[in-house]
Amino acid sequence: MKKVGLVMRKIQFAEAQGPRVFAERLRNIALELGVDIVFISPERHVSNHDWVPGYEHEKGDLVNYDIVLDQIYSQGIEHVIYTVSGFTFLKMFIEKCVLFPHSFPDPALTGYEMMKPFYGIVDKAIVQTAFLQRQLNEVFGVTDVDVIPIGFNETLARKYFDPGRIVDRRVLWIGRDEENRRPDLVLEYARQNPDKDVVMVFGGERYRESMKKYDIPLNVDLRFKLTQDEIFELMNSAKVYWSCSKFDTFAMPLTEALAMGKIVVKPEHPCYNHISSRHAFSGNEKNWFELVNMAAASPLKYSADNRDYAFEKFSETVMKQGYRDFFDGWLK
């Protein structure tokens, strides 16, 4: 069986968020395609938080190259997928390297300036959306780019779909306690709309501590580090899914929300253009609260159109076909 190294930061493997979900899903799909995905991450100069002083983000990746290379060489790996730009220099040591970014040098994101130089030497990438494919081409001149979505778990989307268990006036938000994700907006919405049942989900236990700095309204329910089963069961119970982030490379929870038939409220930034079904409404800070309220008041309990759209565009079946085509060419 052909081995492919998947290089991610320690924290990405540690938390119940997009990168870890992607890693597990890719490993399972690859096994069906006869490919062994080997998880690789540095242990030195990293912590269970975003960084330790002096080794922030891409700087921390640079000082861990020897550890990562040792793991790659010891496994006899000749093909590598890396998810953060700080490991772009792997292409100096491993001929077959491809970037699958979970972050992107957009001015809205933390570490934007630090990421840019690394993107200047990317020559091959897999991205989740056509928007990112265009950005890589137009901003960084990268032309060898495949588009493969992170497919949602179809089994769970069918298992937990039950319109009878939807809670009226429940608004769901999934994210991190980071300025880019705007948890402060969600808390203010809840404060102004005490009749709404607002649920906020965070991917790591560390956010249980960081959220203590906020005054949490009584109608807000905070959840931390849920399993995929718990996410889909909770997603089913909400009427509205709201994302208010400044930028996303894919926004996996949005595709899961579509798959569960949620009425979706999202940012109007073009990075969310792939979330474009009938009951997915774009807005901004000026009108989000009104949009969320209108969605919550809709006579529609769920959106069959959103669900059909998600299964057509973002299912695990679509992801599997994408990697089948990609591996057929790349692993030769």
Secondary structure by P-SEA (a helix, b strand, c coil): cbbbbbbbcccccccccaaaaaaaaaaaaaaaacbbbbbbbbccccccccccccccaaaaaaaaaaaaaaaaaaacccbbbbcccccccccccccbbbbbccccccccccccccaaaaaaaccccccccaaaaaaaaaaccccbbbbbcccccaaaaaaacccccccccbbbbbbcccccccaaaaaaaaaaccccbbbbbbccaaaaaaaccccccccbbbbccccaaaaaaaaaaccbbbbbccccccaaaaaaaaaaccbbbbbccccccccccccbbbbccccaaaaaaaaaaccccccaaaaaaaaacccaaaaaaaaaaaaacccc
